[in-house]
């Protein structure tokens, strides 16, 4: 038995390879999702010239509009994922993203006349709304599917595939913008070349749609649908509403933690359920939603303010567009190379600890790096500091796993999607507009916004640790440990490809099955 355990412990690379092989349509669709968001940000000057003449704020409001639609999309498509299956939801989301992304590259602009320009702006905003609705439901269903098919011992590195392919999205958008500009030139890029990066998304989106139609449903979802109704209130409801009866679930309490993993709510055993049941079910999730919003804050400010908005800001300060885009591309490449190893660190030391490190680094580096960028925008030192200072905390982010762990199977897609998208709305979409507007207060105000996002993530991680120890909130629904610090032994899961039950998701500790931190 111990030999088998040791053999299983050494196969995390195989786990990642297996999940990537089976779930490539999900990951490719995720590339399309973040490619569109990125390309709009990188082409902000061209979009402003064609749709919002002389109004950079309006351009970024158009960017933020998508974020306002994301929470609604997270709820609607999250309900589809939790009621009818993850597969149905991800097929709807990729179809919407395909239409919205390629559609933006085919719109009329003010260059064709006033009427054409007004129609173009209207259609652009409509495409942004469709994109937001579709992308809003995408992340919840994808993460729910991955966490339900991944081996417990490799949850961190498997969930790191999501930001890993996000870096592919950002880097691809960055590279396409740079290459298209280099090929057609700055003037042609503003006139018509900006359309190319949007239209080329048609190919990967179509392939992803085809692949998703062939995918099976998550076995965990099917089991949740078939399982008989459980008697009594759920442990999650009692704990997340502040009750003391379930305090042992995430405290160091041995067998209790293993028994409570994935205990479904009696009101959510069927795909539908009454409206009153659903309202009651979501009511007691306010606390994990708030904790998750804070945990994702650094993701929002690093991705959209520190990276995307700062590219446009560096150009305003006099840095050539090609050099600003290159600095952003290098930052992404550094994070891309090191993201999967960071996921492995989460499997060894815990997603809670990694989230704390990420928030702290963002808090400490955000303002200093932005200050240097503001006063020396075209120096080699500034480029190096941007590439390293923003890449290092980005590498340590593991928000998908952190937030997915906050919710049980019956509402995981909806809970994760709503939490994630509300946070990105605040710190990503609104954050870019606030960064632009805050310049009227101080040239360094956006740096405070970046550091402030890091502070909220640090605070959320510390609160999660305290709530876990006191039993005020259950922060691990899939894997009890590690959460904050190295576990005594690695998770040993017999079935590396299937769905783990409570015993398989537990950690082997000195006193039997339970927490070993």
Phi, psi and omega per residue, in radians:
X1 nan -0.780 3.140
X2 -1.139 -0.637 3.114
X3 -1.111 -0.718 3.106
X4 -1.099 -0.731 3.139
X5 -1.066 -0.799 -3.125
X6 -1.114 -0.662 3.112
X7 -1.116 -0.745 -3.139
X8 -1.141 -0.611 -3.097
X9 -1.130 -0.439 -3.052
X10 -1.590 0.191 -3.019
X11 -1.960 0.471 -3.125
X12 -1.130 -0.551 3.063
X13 -1.121 -0.724 3.077
X14 -1.120 -0.642 3.091
X15 -1.040 -0.814 -3.136
X16 -1.107 -0.768 -3.138
X17 -1.071 -0.732 -3.117
X18 -1.174 -0.795 3.140
X19 -1.132 -0.724 3.128
X20 -1.107 -0.657 3.136
X21 -1.144 -0.707 -3.090
X22 -1.432 -0.429 -3.011
X23 -2.012 0.312 -3.092
X24 -0.995 -0.598 3.114
X25 -1.113 -0.593 3.083
X26 -1.141 -0.786 -3.086
X27 -1.193 -0.683 3.112
X28 -1.142 -0.699 3.080
X29 -1.108 -0.613 3.097
X30 -1.156 -0.601 3.049
X31 -1.039 -0.789 -3.128
X32 -1.093 -0.710 -3.129
X33 -0.972 -0.955 -3.046
X34 -1.416 -0.337 3.020
X35 -1.063 -0.796 -3.117
X36 -1.109 -0.789 3.128
X37 -1.055 -0.726 -3.095
X38 -1.192 -0.795 -3.041
X39 -1.142 -0.593 3.074
X40 -1.091 -0.764 -3.142
X41 -1.149 -0.753 -3.122
X42 -1.201 -0.480 -3.140
X43 -1.757 0.352 -3.118
X44 -0.943 -0.771 3.122
X45 -1.049 -0.712 3.136
X46 -1.220 -0.694 3.116
X47 -1.141 -0.692 3.090
X48 -1.060 -0.772 -3.106
X49 -1.138 -0.544 -3.056
X50 -1.663 -0.505 -3.044
X51 -2.088 -0.538 -3.069
X52 -2.287 1.164 -3.061
X53 -0.954 2.231 3.058
X54 1.082 0.509 3.120
X55 -2.484 1.549 3.118
X56 -1.200 -0.551 3.126
X57 -1.134 -0.737 3.113
X58 -1.100 -0.631 3.110
X59 -1.075 -0.778 -3.117
X60 -1.342 -0.415 2.998
X61 -1.181 -0.641 3.039
X62 -1.094 -0.638 3.059
X63 -1.148 -0.770 -3.098
X64 -1.212 -0.452 -3.132
X65 -0.955 -0.693 -3.141
X66 -1.053 -0.665 -3.123
X67 -1.197 -0.556 3.091
X68 -1.161 -0.529 -3.138
X69 -1.450 -0.357 -3.051
X70 -1.077 -0.787 3.116
X71 -1.050 -0.657 3.096
X72 -1.142 -0.754 3.080
X73 -1.107 -0.640 3.112
X74 -1.104 -0.688 3.134
X75 -1.230 -0.837 -3.069
X76 -1.157 -0.916 -3.124
X77 -1.311 -0.439 3.035
X78 -1.149 -0.693 3.063
X79 -1.094 -0.702 3.087
X80 -1.048 -0.789 -3.109
X81 -1.135 -0.689 -3.093
X82 -1.430 -0.360 -3.128
X83 -1.735 -0.713 -3.019
X84 -2.024 -0.119 3.082
X85 2.117 2.643 3.134
X86 -1.128 -0.634 -3.066
X87 -1.086 -0.774 -3.141
X88 -1.077 -0.715 -3.097
X89 -1.156 -0.808 -3.068
X90 -1.224 -0.453 3.068
X91 -1.247 -0.692 3.072
X92 -1.140 -0.727 -3.079
X93 -1.170 -0.726 -3.113
X94 -1.210 -0.588 3.091
X95 -1.120 -0.764 3.111
X96 -1.116 -0.700 -3.140
X97 -1.195 -0.624 3.108
X98 -1.071 -0.825 -3.121
X99 -1.140 -0.789 -3.058
X100 -1.216 -0.723 -3.066
X101 -1.200 -0.911 -3.131
X102 -1.193 -0.531 3.130
X103 -1.086 -0.616 -3.129
X104 -1.115 -0.462 3.129
X105 -1.441 -0.018 -3.077
X106 -2.041 0.278 -3.015
X107 -1.547 2.586 3.006
X108 -1.266 2.734 -3.110
X109 -2.284 3.112 3.123
X110 -1.171 -0.248 3.080
X111 -1.154 -0.352 3.137
X112 -1.716 0.118 3.132
X113 2.124 2.891 -3.073
X114 -1.115 -0.810 -3.119
X115 -1.116 -0.762 3.121
X116 -1.106 -0.677 3.134
X117 -1.132 -0.748 3.128
X118 -1.125 -0.730 3.092
X119 -1.118 -0.685 3.127
X120 -1.099 -0.752 3.123
X121 -1.110 -0.758 3.132
X122 -1.063 -0.808 -3.140
X123 -1.196 -0.592 3.091
X124 -1.088 -0.803 3.130
X125 -1.138 -0.620 3.085
X126 -1.136 -0.759 3.089
X127 -1.081 -0.690 3.122
X128 -1.116 -0.643 3.102
X129 -1.158 -0.787 3.127
X130 -1.099 -0.724 3.109
X131 -1.059 -0.754 -3.131
X132 -1.151 -0.752 3.101
X133 -1.064 -0.774 -3.096
X134 -1.217 -0.850 -3.116
X135 -1.176 -0.525 3.136
X136 -1.074 -0.647 3.123
X137 -1.517 -0.199 -3.075
X138 -1.184 -0.862 -2.981
X139 -1.164 -0.682 -3.121
X140 -1.108 -0.813 -3.119
X141 -1.190 -0.701 3.140
X142 -1.110 -0.870 -3.101
X143 -1.148 -0.659 3.099
X144 -1.088 -0.748 -3.141
X145 -1.109 -0.830 -3.081
X146 -1.114 -0.771 -3.086
X147 -1.227 -0.365 3.138
X148 -1.533 -0.274 3.114
X149 -1.917 -0.187 -3.074
X150 -1.452 2.544 3.014
X151 -1.116 2.512 -3.072
X152 -1.054 -0.649 -3.067
X153 -1.169 -0.320 -3.046
X154 -2.107 0.410 -3.104
X155 -1.027 -0.718 -3.101
X156 -1.096 -0.879 -3.082
X157 -1.256 -0.563 3.084
X158 -1.205 -0.794 3.120
X159 -1.186 -0.380 3.058
X160 -1.174 -0.278 3.057
X161 -1.068 -0.532 -3.105
X162 -1.164 -0.962 3.042
X163 -1.170 -0.475 3.099
X164 -1.033 -0.849 3.121
X165 -1.305 -0.392 3.023
X166 -1.108 -0.685 3.078
X167 -1.121 -0.603 3.046
X168 -1.080 -0.705 3.115
X169 -1.077 -0.937 -3.102
X170 -1.062 -0.781 -3.114
X171 -1.166 -0.693 3.119
X172 -1.121 -0.799 3.108
X173 -1.070 -0.761 3.122
X174 -1.053 -0.833 -3.099
X175 -1.166 -0.713 3.122
X176 -1.113 -0.710 3.116
X177 -1.110 -0.769 3.129
X178 -1.137 -0.814 -3.087
X179 -1.148 -0.747 -3.129
X180 -1.129 -0.723 3.103
X181 -1.096 -0.736 -3.136
X182 -1.150 -0.609 -3.077
X183 -1.360 -0.823 -3.037
X184 -1.653 -0.326 -3.115
X185 1.618 2.769 -3.066
X186 -1.068 -0.756 -3.072
X187 -1.176 -0.801 3.131
X188 -1.195 -0.546 3.116
X189 -1.079 -0.703 3.122
X190 -1.254 -0.628 -3.073
X191 -1.296 -0.873 -3.062
X192 -2.557 -0.350 -3.053
X193 -1.127 -0.409 3.141
X194 -1.086 -0.363 -3.141
X195 -1.218 -0.578 -3.023
X196 -0.995 -0.868 -3.116
X197 -1.035 -0.526 3.103
X198 -1.292 -0.757 -3.045
X199 -1.211 -0.586 -3.087
X200 -1.161 -0.240 3.113
X201 -1.229 -0.210 -3.119
X202 -1.042 -0.704 -3.074
X203 -1.165 -0.991 -3.135
X204 -1.113 -0.585 3.133
X205 -1.154 -0.680 3.129
X206 -1.172 -0.707 3.110
X207 -1.122 -0.744 3.128
X208 -1.099 -0.711 3.118
X209 -1.088 -0.763 3.106
X210 -1.069 -0.796 -3.116
X211 -1.132 -0.676 -3.119
X212 -1.176 -0.514 3.121
X213 -1.199 -0.315 -3.130
X214 -1.654 -0.146 -3.013
X215 -1.352 2.530 3.039
X216 -1.380 2.889 3.085
X217 -1.311 2.680 3.061
X218 -1.069 2.254 -3.132
X219 -1.119 -0.578 3.123
X220 -1.131 -0.691 3.097
X221 -1.140 -0.758 3.128
X222 -1.089 -0.674 3.110
X223 -1.168 -0.699 3.101
X224 -1.077 -0.644 3.131
X225 -1.239 -0.698 -3.063
X226 -1.388 -0.446 -2.977
X227 -1.060 2.510 3.094
X228 -1.200 2.705 -3.129
X229 -1.119 2.464 3.136
X230 -1.714 2.557 -3.123
X231 -1.506 2.602 3.034
X232 1.429 2.877 3.138
X233 -1.196 2.647 -3.131
X234 -1.269 2.680 3.093
X235 -1.126 -0.620 -3.134
X236 -1.118 -0.715 -3.117
X237 -1.111 -0.792 -3.131
X238 -1.106 -0.703 -3.057
X239 -1.353 -0.801 -3.068
X240 -1.236 -0.293 3.071
X241 -1.630 0.127 3.035
X242 1.657 0.044 -3.140
X243 -1.180 2.750 -3.104
X244 -1.716 -0.085 -3.053
X245 -1.210 -0.421 -3.062
X246 -1.939 0.458 -3.041
X247 -1.145 -0.308 -3.082
X248 -1.441 -0.131 -2.993
X249 -1.093 -0.768 -3.126
X250 -1.963 0.021 3.009
X251 -1.418 2.977 -3.131
X252 -1.359 1.590 -3.000
X253 -2.312 0.391 3.013
X254 1.126 -2.185 -2.979
X255 -1.063 -0.501 -3.075
X256 -1.037 -0.689 -3.124
X257 -1.109 -0.710 -3.133
X258 -1.159 -0.693 -3.104
X259 -1.177 -0.447 -3.035
X260 -1.615 -0.061 -3.135
X261 -1.194 2.204 3.099
X262 0.991 0.865 2.998
X263 -1.558 1.920 -3.054
X264 -1.277 2.666 3.091
X265 -1.316 2.467 -3.116
X266 -1.119 -0.419 -3.111
X267 -1.467 -0.088 -2.998
X268 -2.209 0.460 -3.132
X269 -1.376 -0.304 -3.138
X270 -1.926 2.690 -3.105
X271 -1.031 -0.559 -3.095
X272 -1.643 -1.599 -3.079
X273 1.546 2.666 -3.120
X274 -1.262 2.788 3.128
X275 -1.069 -0.700 3.138
X276 -1.096 -0.700 3.111
X277 -1.088 -0.757 -3.119
X278 -1.145 -0.741 3.119
X279 -1.070 -0.779 3.114
X280 -1.085 -0.642 -3.092
X281 -1.159 -0.719 -3.116
X282 -1.391 -0.375 -3.058
X283 -1.014 -0.736 -3.027
X284 -1.510 0.198 3.115
X285 -1.723 0.162 -3.086
X286 -1.049 -0.732 -3.080
X287 -1.163 -0.863 3.087
X288 -1.091 -0.545 3.088
X289 -1.107 -0.791 3.139
X290 -1.120 -0.736 3.103
X291 -1.091 -0.729 3.139
X292 -1.154 -0.677 3.109
X293 -1.033 -0.780 3.108
X294 -1.139 -0.654 -3.123
X295 -1.155 -0.501 -3.111
X296 -1.562 -0.132 -3.048
X297 -0.978 -0.786 -3.116
X298 -1.151 -0.563 3.061
X299 -1.049 -0.791 -3.122
X300 -1.100 -0.840 -3.083
X301 -1.263 -0.615 3.134
X302 -1.220 -0.752 -3.056
X303 -1.291 -0.771 -2.971
X304 -1.790 -0.663 3.131
X305 -1.517 -0.995 -3.064
X306 -1.187 -0.472 -3.092
X307 -1.832 -1.157 -2.982
X308 -1.220 -0.914 -3.109
X309 -1.144 -0.629 -3.102
X310 -1.151 -0.452 3.066
X311 -1.092 -0.846 3.107
X312 -1.108 -0.632 -3.138
X313 -1.178 -0.719 3.126
X314 -1.101 -0.631 3.083
X315 -1.146 -0.705 3.096
X316 -1.076 -0.587 -3.110
X317 -1.431 -0.032 3.049
X318 1.976 -0.044 3.105
X319 -1.331 2.353 3.076
X320 -0.989 2.498 -3.088
X321 -0.997 -0.717 -3.123
X322 -1.103 -0.664 -3.131
X323 -1.247 -0.677 3.106
X324 -1.112 -0.768 3.112
X325 -1.153 -0.605 3.115
X326 -1.160 -0.735 3.099
X327 -1.060 -0.731 3.111
X328 -1.130 -0.691 -3.138
X329 -1.134 -0.738 3.127
X330 -1.088 -0.710 3.099
X331 -1.005 -0.793 -3.123
X332 -1.175 -0.669 -3.126
X333 -1.143 -0.676 3.088
X334 -1.077 -0.830 3.137
X335 -1.137 -0.637 -3.128
X336 -1.066 -0.800 -3.088
X337 -1.149 -0.602 -2.998
X338 -1.775 0.035 -3.027
X339 -1.226 -0.769 3.139
X340 -1.143 -0.729 3.008
X341 -1.012 -0.613 3.081
X342 -1.128 -0.631 3.068
X343 -1.113 -0.647 3.085
X344 -1.149 -0.631 3.069
X345 -1.066 -0.682 3.102
X346 -1.099 -0.588 3.112
X347 -1.256 -0.409 -3.117
X348 -1.672 -0.766 -3.045
X349 -1.887 -0.189 3.048
X350 1.808 2.478 -3.113
X351 -1.229 -0.500 3.109
X352 -1.123 -0.807 3.133
X353 -1.135 -0.718 -3.132
X354 -1.139 -0.654 3.099
X355 -1.126 -0.683 3.089
X356 -1.087 -0.776 3.141
X357 -1.108 -0.756 3.116
X358 -1.034 -0.852 -3.135
X359 -1.096 -0.710 -3.122
X360 -1.146 -0.763 3.123
X361 -1.118 -0.728 3.104
X362 -1.088 -0.740 -3.135
X363 -1.100 -0.725 -3.059
X364 -1.396 -0.531 -3.025
X365 -1.733 -0.374 -3.027
X366 -0.983 -1.009 -3.084
X367 -1.155 -0.820 3.139
X368 -1.034 -0.759 -3.129
X369 -1.156 -0.731 3.129
X370 -1.159 -0.623 3.099
X371 -1.073 -0.789 3.115
X372 -1.104 -0.707 3.130
X373 -1.104 -0.616 -3.092
X374 -1.248 -0.712 -3.036
X375 -1.642 -0.340 3.089
X376 -2.388 1.177 -2.973
X377 -1.206 -0.343 -3.025
X378 -2.029 0.305 -3.112
X379 -1.626 2.722 3.101
X380 -1.111 -0.675 3.123
X381 -1.034 -0.731 3.127
X382 -1.095 -0.778 3.128
X383 -1.048 -0.731 3.129
X384 -1.138 -0.754 -3.125
X385 -1.150 -0.661 3.103
X386 -1.127 -0.805 -3.089
X387 -1.098 -0.708 -3.085
X388 -1.541 -0.792 -3.037
X389 -1.125 -0.583 3.106
X390 -1.628 -0.396 -3.122
X391 -1.337 -0.698 -3.043
X392 -1.056 -0.900 3.101
X393 -1.163 -0.534 3.116
X394 -1.091 -0.672 3.130
X395 -1.057 -0.682 -3.021
X396 -1.426 0.049 3.133
X397 -1.328 2.387 3.023
X398 -2.482 0.854 -3.004
X399 -1.231 -0.483 -3.122
X400 -1.087 -0.815 3.133
X401 -1.191 -0.745 -3.123
X402 -0.998 -0.827 -3.082
X403 -1.306 -0.684 3.135
X404 -1.058 -0.600 3.137
X405 -1.196 -0.313 -3.069
X406 -1.333 -0.254 -3.002
X407 -2.196 2.534 3.083
X408 -1.372 2.914 -3.075
X409 -0.899 -0.805 -3.041
X410 -1.037 -0.472 -3.113
X411 -2.270 0.351 -3.061
X412 -1.109 -0.821 -3.095
X413 -1.105 -0.775 3.141
X414 -1.190 -0.831 -3.123
X415 -1.077 -0.795 -3.140
X416 -1.149 -0.777 -3.102
X417 -1.093 -0.791 3.137
X418 -1.122 -0.814 -3.135
X419 -1.040 -0.882 -3.087
X420 -1.050 -0.810 -3.010
X421 -1.353 -0.542 3.032
X422 -1.127 -0.726 3.136
X423 -1.137 -0.755 3.119
X424 -1.186 -0.550 3.055
X425 -1.063 -0.815 -3.072
X426 -1.244 -0.910 -2.975
X427 -1.649 -0.278 3.094
X428 -1.788 -1.107 -3.104
X429 -1.158 -1.035 3.119
X430 -1.180 -0.544 -3.131
X431 -1.031 -0.700 3.129
X432 -1.170 -0.667 3.102
X433 -1.171 -0.760 3.098
X434 -1.093 -0.673 3.114
X435 -1.061 -0.756 3.134
X436 -1.151 -0.790 -3.111
X437 -1.238 -0.571 -3.081
X438 -1.191 -0.257 3.097
X439 -1.086 -0.437 3.100
X440 -1.242 -0.330 3.105
X441 -1.569 -0.842 -3.131
X442 -2.798 2.511 3.089
X443 -1.132 -0.340 -3.103
X444 -1.766 -0.009 -3.082
X445 -0.994 -0.706 3.101
X446 -1.049 -0.529 3.081
X447 -1.118 -0.650 3.072
X448 -1.163 -0.600 3.094
X449 -1.113 -0.747 3.122
X450 -1.093 -0.859 -3.140
X451 -1.135 -0.607 3.113
X452 -1.119 -0.666 3.058
X453 -1.071 -0.707 3.086
X454 -1.107 -0.672 3.119
X455 -1.079 -0.754 -3.137
X456 -1.124 -0.658 3.101
X457 -1.159 -0.738 3.082
X458 -1.048 -0.794 -3.138
X459 -1.102 -0.695 3.134
X460 -1.140 -0.707 3.122
X461 -1.116 -0.738 3.128
X462 -1.164 -0.692 3.096
X463 -1.111 -0.736 3.131
X464 -1.055 -0.698 3.117
X465 -1.105 -0.816 3.138
X466 -1.116 -0.790 -3.121
X467 -1.124 -0.601 3.111
X468 -1.143 -0.736 -3.096
X469 -1.288 -0.531 -3.130
X470 -1.607 -0.189 -3.111
X471 1.440 0.221 -3.127
X472 -1.294 -0.401 -3.102
X473 -2.659 2.370 3.074
X474 -1.559 2.015 -3.033
X475 -1.878 -0.038 3.091
X476 -2.326 1.871 3.130
X477 -1.725 -0.290 -3.059
X478 -1.948 -0.808 -3.115
X479 -2.265 2.085 -3.056
X480 -1.167 -0.638 -3.088
X481 -2.701 2.703 0.040
X482 -1.413 2.629 3.025
X483 -2.118 -0.756 -3.127
X484 -2.485 1.557 -3.121
X485 1.948 2.788 -3.041
X486 -1.215 2.346 3.062
X487 -1.349 2.701 -3.121
X488 -1.146 -0.677 3.103
X489 -2.338 2.622 3.092
X490 -1.252 2.732 3.104
X491 -1.155 2.366 3.099
X492 -2.023 1.978 -3.072
X493 -2.089 2.073 -3.123
X494 -1.063 -0.747 -3.088
X495 -1.743 1.739 -3.028
X496 -1.363 -0.164 -3.102
X497 -2.009 -0.260 -3.028
X498 -1.699 -2.873 3.134
X499 -1.612 2.265 -3.098
X500 -1.502 2.482 3.035
X501 -1.606 -2.968 -3.048
X502 -1.029 -0.783 -3.106
X503 -1.161 -0.640 -3.104
X504 -1.243 -0.498 3.137
X505 -1.461 -0.138 -3.093
X506 -1.442 2.985 3.113
X507 -1.895 2.463 -3.138
X508 -1.410 1.998 -3.124
X509 -1.979 -3.136 -3.089
X510 -1.112 -0.654 -3.044
X511 -1.691 0.354 -3.118
X512 2.058 -2.532 -3.125
X513 -1.606 2.220 3.137
X514 2.927 -2.747 -3.141
X515 -1.375 2.509 -3.100
X516 -2.304 0.488 -3.130
X517 -1.536 nan nan
